[in-house]
């Protein structure tokens, strides 16, 4: 089965199966971008999905952006 990052069909699992294999499910979610639909006995469901995190901008880059912004504003306000 091929799964794209844009559209993932959730893997259905019962709440008890999720609890019994939680470490495996979370590892699959993190490493393989698996999406789990965890179905409860009362018919409700919750999901376990990966969250993509972006790395913070390094301080050096942030400082360069701020300096560029300052210079740009000074040049454009002066004219």
C-alpha positions in Angstrom: 0.0 0.0 0.0 1.4 3.4 -1.0 0.5 6.3 1.2 1.1 9.9 0.3 1.8 12.6 2.9 -1.2 14.6 1.7 -3.8 11.9 2.0 -3.6 9.1 4.6 -6.3 6.6 5.2 -6.5 6.1 8.9 -5.8 2.6 10.2 -8.7 1.4 12.3 -8.0 -0.1 15.6 -10.0 -0.6 18.8 -9.3 1.3 21.9 -8.2 -1.9 23.6 -5.9 -2.8 20.7 -4.4 0.6 20.9 -3.7 0.3 24.7 -2.3 -3.2 24.2 0.1 -2.0 21.5 0.5 1.7 22.3 4.3 1.8 22.0 4.2 0.2 18.5 1.3 2.4 17.4 3.0 5.6 18.5 6.3 4.5 16.9 4.5 3.9 13.6 2.8 7.2 13.9 6.1 9.0 14.5 8.4 7.1 12.1 6.0 6.1 9.3 3.4 8.9 9.5 0.8 6.3 10.3 -2.7 7.7 11.2 -4.7 5.7 13.7 -8.5 5.9 14.1 -9.1 4.5 17.6 -12.7 3.3 17.9 -14.3 3.2 21.3 -16.9 0.7 22.5 -19.5 3.5 22.6 -19.1 4.1 18.8 -17.1 7.3 19.3 -13.6 7.5 17.9 -10.4 9.5 18.4 -7.3 9.8 16.3 -3.6 9.5 16.8 -1.8 11.5 14.1 1.8 12.7 13.5 2.4 16.4 13.9 5.1 17.8 11.7 7.3 20.2 13.5 9.4 22.7 11.9 12.8 23.5 13.4 13.1 26.9 14.9 15.0 29.6 12.9 18.6 29.8 14.1 19.3 33.0 16.1 21.9 34.1 13.5 19.4 33.9 10.6 16.8 35.7 12.7 19.3 38.5 13.5 20.2 38.8 9.8 16.5 39.1 8.9 16.0 41.8 11.6 19.0 43.7 10.4 17.8 43.6 6.7 14.3 44.7 7.9 15.9 47.6 9.8 18.0 48.7 6.9 15.1 48.4 4.4 12.8 50.5 6.6 15.4 53.2 7.1 16.1 53.4 3.4 12.5 53.5 2.4 11.4 55.9 5.1 14.2 58.3 4.2 13.1 58.6 0.6 
